[in-house]
Amino acid sequence: MKLYFSPGACSLAPHIVAHELGIALETEKVDGKAKKTASGADFWGINPKGYVPALALDDGKVLTEGPVISQYLADQKPGSGLAPANGTMERYRLQELLGYINSEIHKTYSPLFRDETAEETRSERKEYLKKRYALIEALLGAGKPYLTGDDFTVADAYLFTVTNWSKFVKLDLSGFPQLMAFQERVAARPAVRAAMKAEGLIKE
């Protein structure tokens, strides 16, 4: 399988998941602006949506959307604990978290990365993010190291990835101590460090 990624983008989440699972993916970097892969391929031809991640499967099919790719990878090793079994309430709770991170946190960051976004809009989006992070803070404040309890899941990889963007858009999250501790805890995981190193985000 091959993962198309851009360093530090939302594609980092399934990259982390693959390392957690011990799945050796081939990876190819994508220039998000030029829509070209490192080998010179037209990324539009790989993913008509035009954004990462995309996972090319061994049979030639291509999966898109980070939460879907992460769950697909986790399901390759169902005993890993990264995603509960399909059809269980625990799996639906995981998907509930993934949907929340996707729609309420991930997409709210998007305008903050655009130079043309007005300052008034930036301020409004940052305040919106803080409201949405309040729920995450409460979840983590219940004595749980991770979103669903003691076990690291694909939702934690996704939350870590998007929350990492806060430093680039100058979003002050110091008022969320549980979230900040979570970020440090996840960043210290060997698989997370390996994925970030592979994307050139950290050096050792």
Backbone as CSV, one residue per row, in Angstrom:
resi,resn,N_x,N_y,N_z,CA_x,CA_y,CA_z,C_x,C_y,C_z
1,MET,0.846,-1.194,0.000,0.000,0.000,0.000,0.881,1.243,0.000
2,LYS,0.353,2.293,-0.607,1.103,3.550,-0.664,0.244,4.684,-0.100
3,LEU,0.841,5.443,0.817,0.179,6.601,1.405,0.725,7.871,0.762
4,TYR,-0.175,8.655,0.197,0.190,9.974,-0.328,-0.027,10.978,0.789
5,PHE,1.013,11.763,1.082,0.969,12.648,2.228,1.615,13.998,1.938
6,SER,1.318,14.956,2.789,2.037,16.226,2.829,2.506,16.387,4.274
7,PRO,3.757,16.771,4.495,4.303,16.815,5.854,3.455,17.648,6.821
8,GLY,3.052,16.999,7.921,2.312,17.694,8.964,0.842,17.922,8.675
9,ALA,0.395,17.586,7.477,-1.018,17.757,7.126,-1.840,16.661,7.808
10,CYS,-3.137,16.629,7.534,-4.002,15.634,8.176,-3.599,14.208,7.825
11,SER,-2.813,14.049,6.765,-2.311,12.724,6.386,-1.349,12.158,7.427
12,LEU,-0.872,13.000,8.345,-0.001,12.503,9.406,-0.734,11.496,10.287
13,ALA,-2.045,11.673,10.467,-2.802,10.766,11.341,-2.751,9.310,10.866
14,PRO,-3.126,9.004,9.613,-2.992,7.605,9.179,-1.546,7.139,9.109
15,HIS,-0.619,8.066,8.901,0.802,7.713,8.910,1.193,7.221,10.304
16,ILE,0.710,7.931,11.331,0.941,7.511,12.717,0.308,6.148,12.970
17,VAL,-0.919,5.988,12.506,-1.640,4.727,12.707,-0.863,3.558,12.097
18,ALA,-0.338,3.757,10.911,0.433,2.691,10.256,1.649,2.304,11.092
19,HIS,2.337,3.308,11.640,3.503,3.015,12.480,3.085,2.315,13.771
20,GLU,1.968,2.727,14.348,1.463,2.070,15.562,1.171,0.597,15.295
21,LEU,0.684,0.305,14.109,0.297,-1.058,13.742,1.461,-1.899,13.230
22,GLY,2.564,-1.233,12.918,3.686,-1.954,12.326,3.451,-2.311,10.871
23,ILE,2.601,-1.534,10.205,2.334,-1.741,8.780,3.303,-0.876,7.969
24,ALA,4.099,-1.509,7.158,5.092,-0.787,6.362,4.449,-0.258,5.083
25,LEU,4.139,1.003,5.090,3.555,1.631,3.901,4.635,2.248,3.039
26,GLU,4.450,2.170,1.747,5.234,3.010,0.848,4.627,4.399,0.962
27,THR,5.431,5.432,0.941,4.892,6.791,1.048,5.388,7.647,-0.103
28,GLU,4.561,8.604,-0.499,4.972,9.565,-1.522,4.443,10.945,-1.148
29,LYS,5.356,11.891,-1.133,5.037,13.265,-0.762,4.273,13.958,-1.881
30,VAL,3.310,14.785,-1.471,2.502,15.532,-2.429,2.674,17.028,-2.192
31,ASP,2.895,17.763,-3.264,2.910,19.223,-3.199,1.461,19.684,-3.286
32,GLY,0.934,20.155,-2.147,-0.485,20.489,-2.081,-0.903,21.632,-2.985
33,LYS,0.016,22.536,-3.289,-0.320,23.669,-4.151,-0.224,23.300,-5.622
34,ALA,0.862,22.631,-5.985,1.063,22.255,-7.388,0.253,21.017,-7.770
35,LYS,-0.221,20.267,-6.756,-0.959,19.018,-6.991,-0.123,18.024,-7.788
36,LYS,1.155,17.951,-7.402,2.081,16.999,-8.021,2.707,16.141,-6.928
37,THR,2.937,14.875,-7.248,3.616,13.998,-6.299,5.124,14.137,-6.481
38,ALA,5.877,13.590,-5.551,7.339,13.686,-5.612,7.899,13.051,-6.880
39,SER,7.187,12.074,-7.416,7.655,11.414,-8.641,7.189,12.132,-9.899
40,GLY,6.445,13.230,-9.719,5.988,14.018,-10.857,4.604,13.684,-11.366
41,ALA,3.911,12.790,-10.676,2.561,12.421,-11.108,1.554,13.522,-10.777
42,ASP,0.499,13.585,-11.585,-0.586,14.526,-11.351,-1.456,13.977,-10.223
43,PHE,-1.484,14.679,-9.079,-2.220,14.152,-7.939,-3.721,14.150,-8.183
44,TRP,-4.206,15.044,-9.032,-5.635,15.027,-9.370,-6.036,13.672,-9.951
45,GLY,-5.122,13.053,-10.674,-5.406,11.758,-11.281,-5.442,10.626,-10.267
46,ILE,-4.831,10.844,-9.110,-4.823,9.843,-8.041,-6.017,10.040,-7.126
47,ASN,-6.238,11.287,-6.746,-7.383,11.632,-5.908,-8.077,12.846,-6.512
48,PRO,-9.223,12.667,-7.149,-9.941,13.777,-7.787,-10.347,14.883,-6.814
49,LYS,-10.295,14.600,-5.514,-10.599,15.637,-4.519,-9.443,16.635,-4.405
50,GLY,-8.244,16.178,-4.760,-7.097,17.078,-4.795,-6.366,17.293,-3.492
51,TYR,-6.760,16.565,-2.450,-6.059,16.760,-1.176,-5.668,15.422,-0.559
52,VAL,-4.657,15.488,0.320,-4.199,14.303,1.039,-5.082,14.097,2.272
53,PRO,-5.078,12.848,2.792,-4.341,11.680,2.333,-5.105,10.891,1.281
54,ALA,-4.348,10.058,0.590,-4.929,9.046,-0.284,-4.116,7.786,-0.054
55,LEU,-4.800,6.671,0.001,-4.124,5.391,0.211,-4.388,4.492,-0.983
56,ALA,-3.330,4.192,-1.734,-3.439,3.281,-2.874,-3.285,1.852,-2.356
57,LEU,-4.313,1.044,-2.565,-4.300,-0.326,-2.090,-3.599,-1.243,-3.085
58,ASP,-3.275,-2.419,-2.626,-2.533,-3.357,-3.472,-3.314,-3.786,-4.709
59,ASP,-4.660,-3.693,-4.639,-5.466,-4.109,-5.793,-5.749,-2.957,-6.757
60,GLY,-5.129,-1.794,-6.504,-5.292,-0.653,-7.401,-6.352,0.341,-6.974
61,LYS,-7.205,-0.039,-6.032,-8.212,0.903,-5.528,-7.535,1.981,-4.689
62,VAL,-8.195,3.137,-4.590,-7.664,4.240,-3.794,-8.702,4.667,-2.768
63,LEU,-8.297,4.698,-1.521,-9.150,5.189,-0.439,-8.761,6.625,-0.122
64,THR,-9.744,7.463,0.188,-9.468,8.840,0.585,-10.182,9.127,1.907
65,GLU,-9.904,10.302,2.460,-10.425,10.783,3.745,-9.694,10.106,4.913
66,GLY,-8.989,10.938,5.667,-8.149,10.449,6.756,-8.828,9.520,7.750
67,PRO,-10.015,9.888,8.281,-10.660,9.003,9.252,-10.989,7.622,8.682
68,VAL,-11.333,7.574,7.396,-11.638,6.297,6.750,-10.360,5.474,6.574
69,ILE,-9.307,6.118,6.107,-8.035,5.411,5.908,-7.508,4.863,7.233
70,SER,-7.587,5.673,8.282,-7.106,5.224,9.594,-7.882,4.010,10.086
71,GLN,-9.200,4.020,9.903,-10.004,2.870,10.320,-9.702,1.646,9.463
72,TYR,-9.505,1.864,8.172,-9.165,0.751,7.284,-7.871,0.085,7.744
73,LEU,-6.871,0.900,8.045,-5.594,0.363,8.507,-5.764,-0.398,9.822
74,ALA,-6.511,0.196,10.749,-6.727,-0.457,12.043,-7.429,-1.793,11.877
75,ASP,-8.330,-1.866,10.919,-9.072,-3.112,10.696,-8.210,-4.208,10.074
76,GLN,-7.033,-3.834,9.568,-6.118,-4.854,9.054,-5.507,-5.657,10.195
77,LYS,-5.499,-5.051,11.385,-4.987,-5.729,12.578,-5.997,-5.520,13.693
78,PRO,-7.114,-6.245,13.645,-8.222,-6.020,14.572,-7.874,-6.206,16.040
79,GLY,-6.821,-6.929,16.337,-6.440,-7.123,17.740,-5.605,-6.003,18.306
80,SER,-5.317,-4.993,17.489,-4.419,-3.911,17.913,-5.035,-2.980,18.945
81,GLY,-6.364,-2.861,18.928,-7.025,-1.931,19.837,-7.134,-0.523,19.309
82,LEU,-6.582,-0.259,18.122,-6.647,1.095,17.582,-8.044,1.473,17.117
83,ALA,-8.881,0.480,16.869,-10.294,0.703,16.558,-11.074,-0.505,17.054
84,PRO,-12.154,-0.284,17.808,-12.978,-1.401,18.270,-13.605,-2.129,17.084
85,ALA,-14.143,-3.295,17.349,-14.746,-4.112,16.292,-15.933,-3.401,15.652
86,ASN,-16.060,-3.556,14.345,-17.201,-2.985,13.631,-18.509,-3.537,14.197
87,GLY,-19.518,-2.674,14.249,-20.825,-3.088,14.730,-21.030,-2.948,16.223
88,THR,-19.966,-2.620,16.957,-20.086,-2.448,18.405,-20.373,-0.988,18.739
89,MET,-20.952,-0.751,19.914,-21.191,0.623,20.351,-19.880,1.379,20.498
90,GLU,-18.818,0.666,20.890,-17.506,1.308,21.044,-17.000,1.836,19.701
91,ARG,-17.303,1.109,18.618,-16.873,1.569,17.293,-17.666,2.816,16.891
92,TYR,-18.958,2.804,17.195,-19.766,3.978,16.868,-19.314,5.189,17.674
93,ARG,-18.895,4.986,18.913,-18.388,6.085,19.735,-17.090,6.634,19.142
94,LEU,-16.263,5.731,18.633,-15.028,6.157,17.973,-15.351,6.995,16.744
95,GLN,-16.315,6.544,15.950,-16.703,7.286,14.747,-17.337,8.624,15.105
96,GLU,-18.017,8.662,16.222,-18.590,9.907,16.724,-17.471,10.918,16.997
97,LEU,-16.404,10.450,17.643,-15.253,11.315,17.918,-14.570,11.765,16.624
98,LEU,-14.388,10.824,15.699,-13.746,11.157,14.423,-14.561,12.203,13.665
99,GLY,-15.889,12.061,13.683,-16.751,13.030,13.008,-16.648,14.404,13.636
100,TYR,-16.576,14.439,14.954,-16.466,15.715,15.678,-15.137,16.407,15.363
101,ILE,-14.050,15.639,15.427,-12.729,16.212,15.128,-12.687,16.704,13.687
102,ASN,-13.281,15.926,12.797,-13.272,16.265,11.372,-14.044,17.536,11.064
103,SER,-15.277,17.624,11.553,-16.149,18.739,11.177,-15.989,19.975,12.044
104,GLU,-15.728,19.767,13.334,-15.719,20.892,14.251,-14.330,21.455,14.544
105,ILE,-13.297,20.643,14.390,-11.940,21.113,14.690,-11.105,21.228,13.413
106,HIS,-10.947,20.118,12.705,-10.132,20.110,11.489,-10.529,21.234,10.515
107,LYS,-11.785,21.256,10.125,-12.210,22.218,9.106,-12.206,23.664,9.609
108,THR,-12.298,23.846,10.912,-12.261,25.212,11.444,-10.872,25.818,11.325
109,TYR,-9.850,24.977,11.291,-8.486,25.472,11.107,-8.251,25.976,9.681
110,SER,-8.972,25.426,8.714,-8.675,25.681,7.297,-8.508,27.159,6.936
111,PRO,-9.458,28.053,7.285,-9.275,29.459,6.896,-8.093,30.135,7.576
112,LEU,-7.625,29.581,8.686,-6.501,30.182,9.409,-5.186,29.993,8.672
113,PHE,-5.162,29.090,7.715,-3.952,28.862,6.919,-3.921,29.705,5.640
114,ARG,-5.012,30.416,5.371,-5.077,31.208,4.136,-4.708,32.658,4.405
115,ASP,-3.772,33.172,3.637,-3.289,34.543,3.829,-4.393,35.580,3.658
116,GLU,-5.350,35.279,2.790,-6.383,36.272,2.480,-7.502,36.337,3.526
117,THR,-7.464,35.439,4.515,-8.512,35.441,5.536,-8.435,36.700,6.394
118,ALA,-9.538,37.409,6.508,-9.582,38.654,7.275,-9.331,38.399,8.753
119,GLU,-8.747,39.390,9.442,-8.423,39.246,10.857,-9.669,38.986,11.693
120,GLU,-10.762,39.613,11.319,-12.013,39.406,12.046,-12.454,37.944,11.970
121,THR,-12.300,37.357,10.779,-12.649,35.948,10.598,-11.700,35.055,11.386
122,ARG,-10.416,35.400,11.392,-9.437,34.623,12.149,-9.801,34.584,13.632
123,SER,-10.144,35.740,14.164,-10.496,35.824,15.583,-11.732,34.986,15.892
124,GLU,-12.717,35.055,15.004,-13.952,34.303,15.206,-13.698,32.802,15.154
125,ARG,-12.877,32.368,14.202,-12.570,30.949,14.065,-11.770,30.426,15.267
126,LYS,-10.881,31.246,15.788,-10.099,30.840,16.954,-10.991,30.683,18.179
127,GLU,-11.923,31.585,18.327,-12.852,31.478,19.456,-13.743,30.250,19.303
128,TYR,-14.127,29.962,18.062,-14.947,28.771,17.793,-14.168,27.507,18.157
129,LEU,-12.886,27.483,17.779,-12.061,26.324,18.107,-11.968,26.115,19.611
130,LYS,-11.819,27.196,20.343,-11.717,27.071,21.803,-13.006,26.493,22.395
131,LYS,-14.136,26.875,21.843,-15.407,26.314,22.313,-15.455,24.815,22.044
132,ARG,-14.974,24.418,20.881,-14.997,23.001,20.516,-13.967,22.200,21.305
133,TYR,-12.833,22.825,21.612,-11.825,22.143,22.411,-12.277,21.966,23.860
134,ALA,-13.239,22.761,24.300,-13.733,22.644,25.675,-14.311,21.242,25.912
135,LEU,-14.983,20.695,24.917,-15.527,19.347,25.047,-14.402,18.323,25.151
136,ILE,-13.371,18.486,24.342,-12.222,17.588,24.380,-11.543,17.664,25.742
137,GLU,-11.401,18.867,26.259,-10.786,19.062,27.577,-11.569,18.313,28.657
138,ALA,-12.884,18.380,28.560,-13.729,17.685,29.537,-13.565,16.171,29.424
139,LEU,-13.476,15.662,28.209,-13.291,14.225,28.004,-11.969,13.760,28.618
140,LEU,-10.914,14.522,28.356,-9.595,14.156,28.858,-9.474,14.408,30.359
141,GLY,-10.298,15.299,30.859,-10.255,15.626,32.279,-10.914,14.594,33.155
142,ALA,-11.492,13.570,32.552,-12.169,12.522,33.316,-11.189,11.435,33.755
143,GLY,-9.927,11.806,33.841,-8.907,10.858,34.292,-8.472,9.878,33.229
144,LYS,-8.738,10.205,31.965,-8.394,9.304,30.871,-7.182,9.839,30.118
145,PRO,-6.180,8.999,29.870,-5.025,9.459,29.102,-5.357,9.709,27.624
146,TYR,-6.366,8.991,27.131,-6.749,9.134,25.727,-8.251,9.358,25.619
147,LEU,-8.720,9.674,24.447,-10.106,10.095,24.267,-11.128,9.059,24.704
148,THR,-10.835,7.789,24.485,-11.806,6.753,24.838,-11.426,5.994,26.105
149,GLY,-10.349,6.383,26.746,-9.952,5.699,27.972,-8.452,5.472,28.039
150,ASP,-8.064,4.250,28.400,-6.647,3.942,28.592,-5.909,3.602,27.309
151,ASP,-6.649,3.301,26.249,-6.023,2.827,25.017,-5.975,3.899,23.935
152,PHE,-4.825,3.999,23.290,-4.621,4.899,22.154,-5.401,4.373,20.958
153,THR,-6.160,5.254,20.286,-6.932,4.856,19.111,-6.650,5.788,17.940
154,VAL,-7.275,5.488,16.813,-7.112,6.327,15.629,-7.628,7.746,15.875
155,ALA,-8.594,7.902,16.793,-9.110,9.244,17.106,-8.042,10.092,17.781
156,ASP,-7.211,9.472,18.603,-6.131,10.201,19.269,-5.086,10.671,18.256
157,ALA,-4.798,9.824,17.278,-3.845,10.213,16.227,-4.366,11.418,15.457
158,TYR,-5.661,11.433,15.195,-6.280,12.529,14.443,-6.297,13.816,15.265
159,LEU,-6.714,13.711,16.533,-6.747,14.898,17.387,-5.351,15.490,17.548
160,PHE,-4.368,14.650,17.783,-2.983,15.119,17.924,-2.536,15.871,16.680
161,THR,-2.819,15.303,15.523,-2.380,15.896,14.257,-2.960,17.286,14.050
162,VAL,-4.266,17.428,14.191,-4.877,18.736,13.920,-4.546,19.751,15.011
163,THR,-4.428,19.300,16.243,-4.113,20.222,17.334,-2.686,20.739,17.218
164,ASN,-1.829,19.969,16.579,-0.452,20.419,16.318,-0.430,21.695,15.482
165,TRP,-1.481,21.906,14.716,-1.540,23.096,13.861,-1.677,24.389,14.653
166,SER,-2.077,24.283,15.911,-2.332,25.488,16.708,-1.111,26.396,16.769
167,LYS,0.071,25.807,16.812,1.294,26.615,16.911,1.551,27.406,15.631
168,PHE,1.123,26.875,14.500,1.365,27.544,13.215,0.383,28.693,12.971
169,VAL,-0.790,28.599,13.565,-1.802,29.651,13.356,-1.922,30.563,14.574
170,LYS,-0.982,30.355,15.528,-0.933,31.199,16.738,-2.238,31.133,17.541
171,LEU,-2.707,29.926,17.750,-3.880,29.696,18.593,-3.405,29.301,19.987
172,ASP,-3.716,30.113,20.967,-3.280,29.881,22.335,-4.200,28.867,23.015
173,LEU,-3.664,27.692,23.289,-4.451,26.642,23.938,-3.969,26.394,25.371
174,SER,-3.277,27.360,25.945,-2.746,27.195,27.297,-3.847,27.062,28.341
175,GLY,-5.057,27.478,27.996,-6.182,27.350,28.914,-6.769,25.952,28.954
176,PHE,-6.141,25.017,28.230,-6.623,23.638,28.169,-5.504,22.697,28.623
177,PRO,-5.247,22.645,29.928,-4.113,21.854,30.431,-4.193,20.368,30.125
178,GLN,-5.401,19.795,30.141,-5.532,18.373,29.826,-5.173,18.108,28.366
179,LEU,-5.583,18.999,27.499,-5.272,18.880,26.078,-3.771,19.002,25.844
180,MET,-3.132,19.966,26.529,-1.691,20.156,26.369,-0.919,18.935,26.872
181,ALA,-1.381,18.343,27.967,-0.738,17.134,28.482,-0.930,15.977,27.512
182,PHE,-2.110,15.913,26.905,-2.401,14.893,25.897,-1.425,15.022,24.720
183,GLN,-1.229,16.242,24.245,-0.329,16.463,23.107,1.080,15.985,23.429
184,GLU,1.542,16.279,24.628,2.879,15.845,25.027,2.954,14.324,25.142
185,ARG,1.895,13.741,25.687,1.845,12.289,25.867,1.888,11.573,24.519
186,VAL,1.108,12.058,23.574,1.068,11.426,22.257,2.378,11.659,21.510
187,ALA,2.924,12.858,21.622,4.176,13.181,20.920,5.323,12.288,21.361
188,ALA,5.241,11.768,22.578,6.320,10.930,23.111,6.211,9.472,22.673
189,ARG,5.089,9.089,22.052,4.937,7.698,21.627,5.944,7.380,20.511
190,PRO,6.641,6.254,20.595,7.647,5.910,19.578,7.100,5.915,18.155
191,ALA,5.885,5.405,17.952,5.307,5.356,16.610,5.017,6.754,16.075
192,VAL,4.608,7.641,16.961,4.327,9.022,16.558,5.629,9.718,16.164
193,ARG,6.660,9.520,16.954,7.965,10.108,16.637,8.494,9.550,15.314
194,ALA,8.282,8.270,15.083,8.755,7.646,13.838,8.049,8.237,12.633
195,ALA,6.731,8.434,12.730,5.965,9.007,11.612,6.387,10.442,11.365
196,MET,6.563,11.208,12.435,6.962,12.612,12.286,8.377,12.723,11.718
197,LYS,9.244,11.823,12.134,10.606,11.811,11.590,10.588,11.465,10.102
198,ALA,9.751,10.515,9.724,9.644,10.116,8.318,9.154,11.252,7.446
199,GLU,8.354,12.166,8.025,7.828,13.303,7.268,8.737,14.535,7.377
200,GLY,9.861,14.390,8.084,10.804,15.491,8.214,10.355,16.550,9.209
201,LEU,9.445,16.196,10.106,8.912,17.168,11.053,9.773,17.289,12.305
202,ILE,10.493,16.225,12.631,11.440,16.237,13.751,12.709,15.532,13.329
203,LYS,13.770,15.814,14.051,15.049,15.165,13.776,15.561,14.539,15.081
204,GLU,16.217,13.422,14.948,16.785,12.753,16.119,18.238,12.446,15.882
